Amino acid sequence: MQNRMKEVTLVLEDGTRFKGKSFGYDAPVAGEVVFNTAMMGYPESLTDPSYAGQLMALTYPLVGNYGVPRFSFEENGLPTFMESDRIYASAIIVSDYSEEYSHWNAHESLADWLKREKVPGVTGIDTRQLTKVLREHGVMMGRLEFEGTSGCDTVAAYETVNWVDRVSCKDIIRYNEGAGKKVVLVDCGVKANIIRCLINRGVEVIRVPWNYDYTDMDFDGLFLANGPGDPDMCEDAVNIIRKQMSQSRKPICGICMGNQLLAKAGGATIYKLKYGHRSHNQPVREVGTNRCYVTSQNHGYAVDAATLGKEWRELFVNMNDGSNEGIRHQTNPWFSSQFHPEACSGPVDTEFMFDRFIEAL
């Protein structure tokens, strides 16, 4: 099979080139090239809407060895094993793709899944060297060129696109109707397990588009979900959050993009990290304590904590680079985390964030 794989070249915007072979769908594609240092979880990462518009390079050398689970859905409409309804990453780049797979839950190979969803996969890339380039230069745009096909021009800079608008739901979706307390979930590209973690705690979830004005709705708490891209493109969402905070003390909790939108509503500014946090092993400390947690993360932007309003404080900080990992209001039940407490995939050390939110309702 190896000799039937097409040659493919990853071309970065600075001209750096990496040669590999295609094991997914053969089609030129362009996007922001990022790296993920997790050791497993490629089905969850590929279906995470936060990877929209990105070529995802995995640093773990062997990928595909446990295949892909069946793409099934639960009665509530949530996917059983994935994080959304399809693959959102523009491509996956690995060092060594395993054609053979073995796992009790495997239904098909990673290659077959990628081909079915028309997503390129590249193997044989020196992902260690690629990661060193991205760490030195910072994430950059790139494209995949396949032998025998016309090239794909590098798309406009990643931060010029409102990716949240592209991945958010377009209509209101309700889960667990009539369950009790009502939570409005602002869908910026929400992962399925965030919704599941709320449902499992006995609340009704009302999922609304990212720019929907929910301030006149009947609900008990507001949840701001994760999502892709630059939060500065989501000013409509920030203005609605400010409106909500000006007229109510109802609990607010945010995750990832939700942390950044809440911080912007609190007066803070956002900046782009050099190469982001994308892994299962990011250590964070809860401010004011000696408690440190290992967390799952996927973000390229961060809150400048020094610009927070006087009524806000940092809740968590990253132990690797000191960047913000969460904020809290000093008097109102408004708080958030930059990391993913629901993990999936990754450690579940911080799932207590959902409990804190539910207790505040």
N, C-alpha and C positions, 0 to 999 in steps of 0.2 A: 504493500500500500504506500510505503514511504516514497517510492519513485514516481507515484502518480500525483503527489502533492505539488501544487503550483509554487514556484518561487515567489516570494513576496518581500518587499523592502519597506521598512519603516523609515520615513524621512522626517526629521525634526525641523522646526522652522529655522534653526541655526545652521542647517545643512548636514548635520550628523546623520549617518545612514546605518541601519542595522539590517542584515540579511536574515531571512527565515523562510519557513514553509507554511503554507496554508493548511489548516485542518478544519476550518469552518466554512462559511459561505464565501465564495470568491467574488468580491465586489470591492472596488476602491472606496475608501471612506476617509474622512478627516475629522479631527476633533482635538480636544485638549488631552495631552498625554500625562497620565498620573500613575503613581505606583501604590500598591497595597501590600503591606508586609504580613498579612494574616496567613496562617498555615492551612486554613481550610475555609469552607463557606462560599465557594464560587457560585452555587445556585442562588444563594441569597444575595450576594453582591451584584451579580449580573441583573437581577430583577429589582434591585433597589433603584427607585426613580432618581435618587441623588446622583447617580452616575450618568444621567442623560447628557449626551454631547461629549463624552469622554472615552478615550482609548485606555482601557484599564490593564496595566502591567502588573502581574503577580510576581513577587520576589521569591515565594516558596518554589523550589525548583521542579517539583513533580505535581502536575495538575491533571485531573481527569480520572484518577485511579479509583474513585468511588462512584463514578457515573453521575446520573441525574435522576432524581425521583420523578414519579408521575405528576403531571401538571393537573392536579385535581382540585376541586373547590368544595368548601364546606357549605352547609345549608344556609349560613348567613352570608354567603357570597365571597368570603375570604379564601384565598388560595391556601391549601393545606400545608405545603412545604416551601412555597416561594414567598417573595415579599410584595409581589404585584401581579398584574395580569400578563406580563410579557417581559422580555429582556429590554432593559433601557440603556445599558452601556452600548456604545457604538462599536466596540471591538474588545477582544481579550487577547493579551500578549503574554506568552509563557515561555519558560526555558525548555521544558521537556513535557510534551503532552503524552499521556499514557493511553494508548489505543485500547488496551485491555482494562476492564473495570470490574470491580467486585464489591457489592454491598447489599445487605438485605433489602434495602429500600430502593435500589437502582431499577430504573425502568428503561433507560436508554443511555447511550454514550453522550458525553459533552459535545462531541463533533456532530452527531446526528441532531441534537437539539439546536445547536448553532445554525446548522444548515436549514433546518425547518423554519427557524425564525429569521433567517437571512441576515445573520450577524457574523462578521469575519472573526476568525481565530488564527493566531500566528504562533508557531512553535519554532524552537531552534534559535530564538533571540537570546543574546547574552543579557539577561535581565539584571544581573548584578552590575554590569557596566552601564546599562541604561539608567538604572537607579542612581548610580554615582553621577551621571551627567545631569539628571534632573535635580539631584540634591545640590549640586554645584551651581547650576544655572537657574534652577527653579523650574516649575512645570511650564511647559510650552506647547504650542500647537504642533500638530504633526499629521501625517497622512500615510496611508498604506497604498503602495503601488504593486499591482499584480502583473506577472508576466503575461503578455498577450492581450492585455486590456488597456484602454486609454486611462490616463492618470486622473486623479481627483485633486483639484486645486484646494489648498488649505482654506478652510472656512474662516469667516470673520472671527475676530478675537472672541474667546469664550465669554468674557464678561460683558460683551455688547448684546447678548441674547437674553431675553427673559425666559429662562428655562422653566421656572416655576409655572408660568402661564401655559407652557406646553404640556406639562405633566399633571397639572391639577385636574380634579374632576370638574365637569361643566354643570352638573346638577346636584341638588341635595340628595344625599343617600343616608338612610336611617338603619341603624343596627340595634338589636335588642330593644325594640319598641315596647314601651310600657313597663320597663324594668324598674323604674324608680327615678333617681336623680338623673338629670339630663345634662350631657356634656356636648357643647359645640366644638367640633374638631375642625380647625382650619387646615384644609388639604393643600399643602405646598409641594406635595410629592410623597405623601405618607406611606410608610412601610406597614404591611399587613399586621405585623406583630404588635405594633403600637395600638391599633384598633382592638386586637385580640386581648391585650393586657388590660384595656379599659373594660371591655365586655366581661372578661373574667372576674372583674371586681364589681359586677352587678349594676352597671349604669347603662343608660340609653345613650348611644352615640349618634350625634347629628353631624354628618360630614358635609362641609360646605366648601365651595370653590375659594381659592386663595384671596380673591378680591370681593367676596360677598359681604354685604353689610348685615351682620347678625345682631346688631345692638338692640333692636326692638323685639327680638325673639324671646321666647320663654325658655330659659335654661338656668342651670345652677353653677356651671363652671365652664371655663374656656380653655381649650387645649390647642397649642400651636405646634404643628407637625414639622418634620424635616422636609428638605427639598433641595434641588440642585441650584447651582449658579450663585450669582451675586445678589445679596439681600438688598442692595441699593436700587435694584430694579423693581422692588416690591413696595414702592411708596404707598400705593393704595392700601395694602394690608396694614402698614404701619399706622396710617391715619385712622383706620377703623379701630385698631387696638387702642390708640390714644383716646378716641371717642368713647370706647367702652370703659377705659380706666377713669375717664372724667365723670362718668355718670354712675359707676357701680364699684363696689369692693369685692365683687364675686371673684372666687379663686381663679388664677391663671397659671397654667404650667406650659412650658415650651421645651422642645427637644431639637437640638442641632440648628437648623434654620430658624426654628421657633425661638431659640435663645437669642439669636441675632436680631430678629424682628422685635422681640420684647425689649431688648437693649436699645434699639433705635427709638422705640416708643418712649423709652426712659431717658432719651437725650444723648445716647452714646453714638460713636462713629464706628464703622467697620473697616477693617483692612484685609488685604489678601496675604495669606501666609505664603512663604517661599515655595514650599512643596506640600503643604497640608498635612493632615492627620488621617490616615486611612489604614486601619489595622485593628487587631483585637487586644493589643497589649499596651495601651496608652495609660500610664499611671496618673491619677489625679488625686489631689488632697482637698478635703473639705475644710474651707477656711475657718480658723478659730479652733481647730481640732488637730489631733495627730492621726486621724483616720485617713488612710490612703486606699484607693480602689483601683482595680485593673478594669479598664473600660474598652468598649468597642466604639470606633469612631469613623466618620467619613465626611470630612469637610475641608474646604480650601480657603475659607474665610474665618476671621475671628473678631471678637469684640475688643475694642480698645477700652479696657476697664477704667483707665484714667479719665475718660470722657463721660462716665456715667453721671447722672444727676445726683444731687446730694442726698436724696432719699434712698438711693440704691447702694448695694454692696456686692462684692464678689461672693459667690457661694462655693465655687470650686476653682482650683488652678491646676494647670498641667505641670507635672513634676519634671518633664523633660525640658521644656522651653519657657515655662512661666506664663504661657498664654492663658487667657480666660477660658474657663470650662463651665461657667454657670453664674447666674446672678440671682439676687433676691431683693425684694422691697423691704424696707426696715419696719413698716407698720402693716401693710396690706399683704394678703396671702397670694403674692405674685412671685413666682420663682421659675427657674429653668436650668437645663443642663445642655452643654455643648455636645457631650457624649450621648450614646444611645443606651439608656438603662434597660430597654427591652432586648438589647443585643441582637441576636438572631441574624447572622451567626455571631458568636462571641460570648464572653463571660456575662453572667447575670448578677454580678455583685451589687449592682446599683438599682435593681428593680424596685427598691423601696421608694424611689421617686414617685411611682404611681400611687403607692400607699399614702404618701404625704399629701398628694393631690386629692385623693378620695376622702381622706380624713378632714380636709379643709372645706369640702362641699357643704 
